[in-house]
Amino acid sequence: MSITSLGFIIFLFTLLAVFFVLPQKCRWPLLLVASLFFYIYGGGITVIYVVATSILTYIATRFIQKTSEKNKAYLKEHKAELDREQKKAIKQKSKKQKRAILIVAIIGVLAFLIVFKYSHFLIEQANRVIGLFSTFVFKNEFSLVIPLGISYYTLMAIGYMADVYWGKVKAEKNYLKVLLFISFFPQITQGPISDYGQLSGELFKEHHFSYEHFSRGFQRMLWGFFKKMVIADALSPYVTQITGHFEQYSGITCIIGALLYMAQLYADFSGYMDIMCGFCEMLDIKLAENFNRPYFSKSISELWRRWHITLGAWLRTYVYYPIAMAKWNQNLSQKCKKPLGEYASGKIAATVPLLFVWFVIGIWHDASWAYIGWGFGNAFVIILSEWLEPVYTGVKKKLHIRETAFLYRAFQVARTFLVFTLLEIVAAVFAAGNNGFSYIKRAVTNYSLPHSLEELFPSVEGLGGQFLIMLLLALSGVGLMFIFSLLQRKKPIRDYFNKIPMLVRIIIMAAAVILIIIFGVQASWGAGAFMYANF
């Protein structure tokens, strides 16, 4: 079921109407039924893997919880009989049992992800290595349908199991609630990657209809559809044309293509978030936010704290901190202290987990060397800036640069956006089967000027005479996104919008609906699914 289709919109508003008609106790079961229907409609038989993941997660968390409760009960009952060492030994034994359950469960959950998403990549790499010594190769011709949203619900399942293991949340006794947490349809295909403590509190609370929630949620959904269908989908064929045939175009056209790719990527992904977060707001359910004006960041590390926020939070909690605090990493840092000094040893302790994190981010986005390289490219920029921080501080001090100065902050934002654009466009071009570095070379070394509007904005076959109108409308939408981002520094854009007289608001929203119907639907025909759904 396409999220931009009329059928999906009917599905959403039918669910909304039924949701508030039903008694409170029936509302979360309705969400479960709707989520399974959505998944079966979009993923078919692969729903069995979501169910299998939820069953494994449920069993593992229940065993971990029971092991903890059994240990606490035993220690409490025999408190007077046991000395400190005996209590410590019992706790250690319990911890090992829980860890064993957690590890087995995580391996089981990851097995689905590895088989369906990474099999072809792993076989291809194995054949390359074997080919150095032998003519034997593994067959890599089998066909597997990747389960819908497997990259997202796998991380949610692992996070929930780890939280139960750490004692942050108690294991849910009702299996169906665990299934809803993992399969909740607004977030299963593109996130956000929610933690159980936050999302369960929203799913299983009492929900109340209010005009404010409905109005604000509808406004956000409409803006999301506009960003996806009128901006991102209209830019898609133009960007694809340039990145796929960049050697035919001038450097300035390649630069414009790269910039519009960044606009398309943001409008597409954040548009999805606006649609789903807006709908959930209408249901009186608050989803975790995934964006906070990322293109206004002053460094790459800050940008990644404001782009795909829930993925970054997941990786910090379940990858970065466990590795950073691991004994082997601390020992490595200590061994480096004497030959390299205290500053370098401290940075090494932070660098090692960062490399792990960015490898995971790269391979999570796509099973390809293009995105593995993209991940390490981001890691290199972040790690280099961390190691050279004293140098930056010294230079700024000598040049009398104030951190709060407008021009300096503008320079930081422009620099960060440029670096991020380079990393993204190179990875995207490589992933599409072309040379990303050749694209950059073309952009910065070809100085010929386009002789016509057609050369600057090459049309795309099959889109007809409305292509230029759709492109101009999309570019106007990009301008709107920029203006709205500036306004959102102080408060949400909907706060400004709701101060406008009701009649004017209705006219603006009606105009948005008309633009989506006339131009957005046509643009969506040639654009395909959401970009991040592929990850």
C-alpha positions in Angstrom: 0.0 0.0 0.0 1.7 3.2 -1.2 1.7 5.8 1.6 0.9 8.5 -1.0 -2.1 6.6 -2.5 -5.8 7.5 -2.1 -6.3 4.0 -0.6 -3.8 4.7 2.2 -5.5 8.0 3.0 -8.9 6.2 3.2 -7.3 3.6 5.4 -5.9 6.2 7.8 -9.1 8.2 8.2 -11.2 5.0 8.5 -8.9 3.9 11.3 -9.1 7.3 12.9 -12.9 7.2 13.0 -13.2 3.7 14.3 -10.4 4.3 16.9 -12.3 7.0 18.8 -15.7 5.1 18.5 -14.3 2.0 20.3 -13.9 1.8 24.1 -10.4 2.6 25.4 -9.6 -1.1 26.1 -10.2 -1.9 22.4 -8.1 0.8 20.9 -4.6 -0.7 21.1 -5.9 -4.1 19.7 -7.4 -2.1 16.8 -3.9 -0.6 16.2 -2.5 -4.1 16.1 -5.1 -5.3 13.6 -4.4 -2.2 11.5 -0.7 -2.7 11.6 -0.9 -6.4 10.6 -3.3 -5.5 7.8 -0.9 -2.8 6.6 2.1 -5.2 6.8 0.3 -8.1 5.0 -0.9 -5.8 2.3 2.5 -4.4 1.7 4.8 -7.3 2.7 2.6 -10.4 2.1 3.9 -13.6 3.6 7.0 -11.8 5.0 4.7 -10.9 8.0 5.8 -14.3 9.4 9.3 -12.8 10.1 7.9 -9.8 12.0 5.8 -12.3 14.1 8.8 -14.6 14.5 11.0 -11.6 15.7 8.3 -10.6 18.2 7.9 -14.1 19.5 11.7 -14.5 20.0 11.8 -11.1 21.6 8.9 -11.9 23.9 10.3 -15.2 25.1 13.8 -13.8 25.6 12.6 -10.8 27.7 10.3 -13.0 29.8 13.2 -15.4 30.6 15.5 -12.5 31.4 12.8 -10.9 33.7 12.1 -14.2 35.4 15.8 -14.8 36.0 16.1 -11.4 37.6 13.1 -11.8 39.8 14.1 -15.3 40.8 17.6 -14.1 41.8 16.2 -11.1 43.8 13.7 -13.4 45.6 16.4 -15.9 46.5 18.8 -13.1 47.8 15.9 -11.6 49.8 14.9 -15.0 51.3 18.5 -16.0 52.3 19.7 -12.5 53.1 20.8 -13.5 56.6 22.6 -16.7 55.6 24.8 -15.4 52.8 28.0 -13.4 53.1 29.1 -10.7 50.7 31.1 -13.0 48.5 28.3 -15.5 48.2 25.8 -12.8 47.2 28.3 -11.5 44.7 28.7 -14.9 43.2 25.0 -15.4 42.9 24.5 -12.1 41.2 27.3 -12.9 38.8 25.7 -16.2 37.9 22.4 -14.6 37.3 24.0 -11.9 35.1 25.8 -14.6 33.0 22.5 -16.4 32.5 20.7 -13.3 31.4 23.6 -12.3 29.2 23.5 -15.7 27.5 19.8 -15.4 26.9 20.3 -11.9 25.5 23.1 -12.9 23.2 21.3 -15.9 21.8 18.1 -13.8 21.2 20.1 -11.0 19.5 21.8 -13.6 17.2 18.5 -15.1 16.4 16.9 -11.7 15.5 20.0 -10.6 13.6 20.0 -13.9 11.6 16.8 -12.8 9.8 18.4 -9.4 8.9 21.7 -11.0 7.7 20.0 -13.7 5.6 17.5 -11.4 3.9 19.5 -8.2 3.6 23.2 -9.2 3.4 23.3 -12.7 1.9 24.1 -11.6 -1.6 26.7 -9.1 -0.4 28.4 -11.7 1.8 28.4 -14.4 -0.9 29.8 -11.8 -3.4 32.7 -10.9 -1.1 33.4 -14.6 -0.3 33.6 -15.4 -4.0 36.1 -12.5 -4.5 38.4 -13.9 -1.8 38.0 -17.6 -3.0 38.6 -16.4 -6.6 42.1 -15.4 -5.6 43.0 -19.1 -4.9 40.4 -21.2 -6.7 37.9 -21.3 -9.6 35.2 -22.5 -7.2 32.4 -20.0 -6.5 29.3 -20.0 -4.4 26.1 -19.6 -6.4 24.5 -16.2 -5.8 21.4 -16.6 -7.8 18.7 -17.3 -5.2 16.0 -14.7 -4.8 14.8 -13.4 -1.4 12.2 -10.8 -0.8 13.4 -8.5 2.0 10.8 -8.2 4.7 9.2 -4.8 4.9 10.9 -2.6 7.5 13.3 -5.3 8.7 16.1 -2.8 9.3 13.9 -0.8 11.6 12.0 -3.4 13.7 15.1 -5.5 14.2 16.8 -2.6 16.0 13.7 -1.9 18.0 13.6 -5.6 19.1 17.2 -5.6 20.1 16.8 -2.3 22.0 13.9 -3.6 24.0 15.7 -6.8 24.9 18.8 -4.9 26.0 16.6 -2.5 28.1 15.0 -5.5 29.9 18.5 -7.0 30.5 19.7 -3.7 32.0 16.6 -3.3 34.1 15.5 -0.1 32.4 12.0 -1.5 31.7 10.1 -4.6 32.8 9.4 -7.3 30.3 5.8 -7.1 28.9 3.6 -10.0 30.0 1.1 -9.6 27.1 2.7 -10.9 23.9 0.2 -9.0 21.7 1.5 -5.7 23.1 5.1 -6.7 22.2 3.9 -7.5 18.7 2.2 -4.1 18.4 5.4 -2.4 19.6 7.4 -4.1 16.9 4.9 -3.9 14.1 3.2 -0.5 14.7 2.6 0.5 11.1 3.4 4.3 11.1 7.1 3.6 12.0 7.8 0.1 10.6 9.0 1.2 7.2 11.1 4.3 7.9 11.1 4.7 11.7 11.4 6.5 14.0 13.2 3.8 15.9 11.4 4.0 19.2 12.4 2.6 22.6 9.8 0.5 24.4 9.6 2.8 27.4 8.5 5.8 25.4 6.3 4.1 22.7 4.5 1.7 25.0 3.5 4.6 27.2 1.9 6.2 24.2 0.3 3.1 22.7 -1.3 1.8 25.9 -2.4 5.0 27.6 -6.0 6.4 27.5 -6.4 8.3 24.2 -8.7 11.3 23.9 -9.9 13.1 20.8 -9.4 16.8 20.7 -9.8 19.4 18.0 -6.4 20.8 18.7 -4.7 17.4 18.1 -6.8 16.7 15.0 -6.1 20.2 13.5 -2.4 20.2 14.2 -2.0 16.6 13.1 -3.8 17.3 9.9 -1.7 20.4 9.2 1.5 18.4 9.7 0.2 15.5 7.5 -0.6 18.0 4.7 2.8 19.6 4.9 4.4 16.1 4.8 2.4 15.1 1.7 3.4 18.4 0.1 7.1 17.8 0.9 7.0 14.2 -0.4 4.8 14.6 -3.5 5.2 18.2 -4.7 8.9 18.7 -3.7 10.8 15.3 -3.4 8.9 13.4 -6.2 9.1 16.3 -8.6 12.9 16.6 -8.0 13.5 12.9 -8.3 13.5 12.4 -12.1 15.6 15.6 -12.6 18.2 14.5 -10.0 18.2 10.9 -11.4 18.8 12.3 -14.9 21.8 14.3 -13.9 23.4 11.8 -11.5 22.9 9.0 -14.0 24.3 11.0 -17.0 26.5 13.6 -15.4 29.2 13.4 -18.0 26.8 15.0 -20.5 26.2 18.2 -18.4 28.2 21.2 -17.3 29.8 21.5 -13.8 27.1 24.0 -12.7 24.3 21.6 -13.6 26.1 18.9 -11.6 26.4 21.2 -8.7 22.7 22.1 -8.9 21.9 18.4 -9.2 23.8 17.7 -6.0 22.1 20.5 -4.1 18.7 19.4 -5.3 19.5 15.8 -4.3 20.0 17.0 -0.8 16.7 18.9 -0.9 15.0 15.8 -2.3 16.5 13.5 0.4 15.4 15.8 3.2 11.9 16.5 1.8 11.3 12.8 1.2 12.4 11.4 4.6 11.1 14.3 6.7 7.9 14.3 4.7 7.3 10.7 5.7 7.9 11.6 9.3 5.5 14.6 9.1 2.8 12.3 7.6 3.1 9.6 10.2 3.8 11.9 13.2 0.9 14.1 12.2 -1.5 11.1 11.9 -0.3 9.7 15.3 -0.9 13.2 16.8 -4.5 13.0 15.6 -4.7 9.6 17.5 -3.3 11.3 20.6 -0.1 9.3 20.2 3.3 11.1 20.2 6.0 9.5 18.1 9.7 10.4 18.7 11.0 13.2 16.4 13.6 12.3 13.8 14.6 15.8 12.6 15.6 19.1 14.1 16.7 21.5 11.3 19.7 19.3 10.4 21.0 21.5 7.5 21.6 24.4 10.0 24.1 22.3 11.9 27.6 23.7 12.6 29.5 20.4 12.4 28.9 16.9 11.0 28.6 15.4 14.4 25.9 17.9 15.3 24.2 17.3 12.0 23.9 13.6 12.9 22.4 14.4 16.2 19.7 16.3 14.3 19.2 14.0 11.3 17.6 10.6 11.9 17.7 11.4 15.6 16.3 8.1 16.8 18.9 6.0 14.8 21.7 8.1 16.4 20.2 7.7 19.8 19.9 3.9 19.3 23.5 3.6 18.2 24.8 5.7 21.1 22.9 3.6 23.6 23.4 0.1 22.2 26.7 0.3 20.3 28.8 3.3 21.2 28.5 3.2 25.0 28.8 -0.6 25.5 32.0 -0.6 23.4 33.4 2.6 25.0 32.9 1.1 28.4 34.1 -2.4 27.5 37.2 -3.6 29.4 39.2 -4.3 26.2 38.6 -0.7 25.0 39.6 0.8 28.3 42.7 -1.5 28.5 43.6 -0.4 24.9 43.4 3.3 26.0 45.6 2.6 29.1 48.2 0.9 27.0 48.4 3.9 24.7 48.8 6.4 27.5 52.5 5.9 28.1 53.7 6.0 24.4 51.2 8.5 23.1 50.2 10.6 26.1 47.0 11.1 28.0 45.3 13.3 25.4 45.8 10.7 22.6 44.8 7.8 24.8 41.6 9.5 25.8 40.8 10.2 22.1 41.5 6.5 21.2 39.0 5.4 23.8 36.3 7.5 21.9 37.6 6.8 18.4 37.3 3.0 18.5 33.6 2.9 19.3 33.0 5.6 16.7 34.5 3.4 14.0 32.2 0.6 15.0 29.2 2.9 15.0 29.9 4.3 11.6 30.5 0.8 10.1 27.1 -0.2 11.5 25.5 3.0 10.1 27.1 2.4 6.6 26.1 -1.3 6.3 22.7 -0.6 7.8 21.9 1.9 5.1 22.9 -0.5 2.3 24.8 -3.8 1.8 27.4 -2.2 -0.4 31.0 -0.9 -0.3 29.6 2.5 -1.4 27.8 2.9 1.9 30.4 1.3 4.0 32.9 3.8 2.6 30.3 6.6 3.2 30.1 5.5 6.8 33.8 5.6 7.3 33.9 9.0 5.4 31.6 10.5 8.0 33.6 8.8 10.7 36.9 10.3 9.3 35.4 13.8 9.3 34.1 13.5 12.9 37.2 11.8 14.3 39.5 14.3 12.6 37.5 17.3 14.0 37.7 15.7 17.5 41.4 15.1 17.4 42.2 18.6 16.0 39.9 20.5 18.4 42.8 22.1 20.3 44.2 23.3 17.0 40.9 24.8 16.0 40.6 26.5 19.4 44.1 27.9 19.1 43.5 29.3 15.6 40.2 30.9 16.6 41.9 32.5 19.5 44.8 33.9 17.4 42.4 35.2 14.8 40.1 36.6 17.5 37.1 34.7 16.1 34.0 34.8 18.4 32.0 31.6 18.4 28.7 33.6 18.6 29.6 35.8 15.6 27.0 35.6 12.8 29.5 35.3 10.0 31.4 32.6 11.7 28.3 30.6 12.5 27.2 31.0 8.8 30.6 29.8 7.7 30.3 26.7 10.0 26.8 25.9 8.6 27.9 26.3 5.0 31.0 24.2 5.5 29.0 21.4 7.2 26.4 21.4 4.5 29.1 21.2 1.8 30.9 18.3 3.5 27.6 16.5 4.1 26.6 17.0 0.4 29.9 15.7 -0.9 29.6 12.5 1.3 25.9 12.0 0.3 26.2 12.6 -3.4 29.3 10.4 -3.8 27.7 7.5 -2.0 24.4 7.9 -4.0 26.2 8.0 -7.4 28.4 5.0 -6.5 25.3 3.1 -5.2 23.6 3.8 -8.6 26.5 2.1 -10.4 28.5 5.2 -11.4 31.7 6.8 -10.2 30.9 9.2 -7.4 34.4 10.8 -7.5 34.0 11.4 -11.3 30.8 13.3 -10.5 32.6 15.6 -8.1 35.5 16.0 -10.6 33.0 17.0 -13.3 31.2 19.4 -11.0 34.4 21.3 -10.0 36.5 21.1 -13.2 34.0 21.7 -16.0 33.6 25.5 -16.3 31.4 25.6 -19.4 28.3 27.6 -18.9 24.9 26.3 -20.0 23.7 28.1 -23.1 20.0 27.6 -22.5 17.5 26.8 -19.7 17.2 23.3 -21.2 21.0 22.7 -20.6 20.7 24.0 -17.0 17.6 22.1 -16.2 17.5 19.1 -18.6 14.0 17.8 -19.2 13.2 14.2 -18.6 11.5 12.0 -21.2 8.0 10.8 -20.4 7.0 13.7 -18.1 5.5 15.9 -20.8 5.3 19.7 -21.0 4.4 20.0 -17.3 7.9 19.1 -16.2 9.2 22.6 -16.0 6.1 23.8 -14.1 6.5 20.9 -11.6 10.2 21.7 -11.2 9.6 25.4 -10.6 6.9 24.4 -8.1 9.3 22.1 -6.4 12.0 24.8 -6.2 9.5 27.1 -4.7 8.7 24.4 -2.1 12.5 24.1 -1.3 12.4 27.8 -0.6 9.4 27.3 1.7 11.3 24.6 3.6 14.2 27.0 4.1 12.0 29.8 5.3 10.1 27.5 7.6 13.3 26.1 9.1 14.4 29.7 9.9 11.1 30.4 11.6 11.3 27.2 13.6 14.3 28.4 15.5 11.9 30.0 18.0 8.8 27.9 17.8 7.0 25.3 15.6 5.7 26.6 12.3 2.2 25.5 13.2 2.2 28.0 16.1 2.7 30.8 13.5 0.2 29.2 11.1 -2.6 28.9 13.7 -2.4 32.6 14.4 -3.6 33.3 10.9 -7.4 33.9 10.5 -9.4 30.7 10.0 -10.6 31.6 6.5 -7.0 32.3 5.3 -5.8 29.0 6.8 -8.6 27.1 5.0 -7.6 28.8 1.7 -3.9 27.9 2.2 -4.7 24.3 3.0 -7.1 24.0 0.2 -4.5 25.3 -2.2 -2.0 22.8 -0.9 -4.5 20.0 -1.5 -5.1 21.2 -5.0 -1.3 21.4 -5.8 -0.8 17.9 -4.3 -3.7 16.5 -6.5 -2.7 18.3 -9.7 1.1 18.2 -9.6 2.0 15.9 -6.7 0.2 12.9 -7.9 1.7 13.2 -11.4 5.2 13.7 -9.9 4.7 10.6 -7.7 4.0 8.4 -10.7 7.6 8.7 -11.8 9.3 8.8 -8.4 8.5 5.5 -6.7 8.6 4.8 -3.0 10.1 6.7 -0.2 13.9 6.8 -0.4 14.6 5.6 3.2 12.2 2.7 2.8 15.0 1.0 0.8 17.2 1.1 3.9 
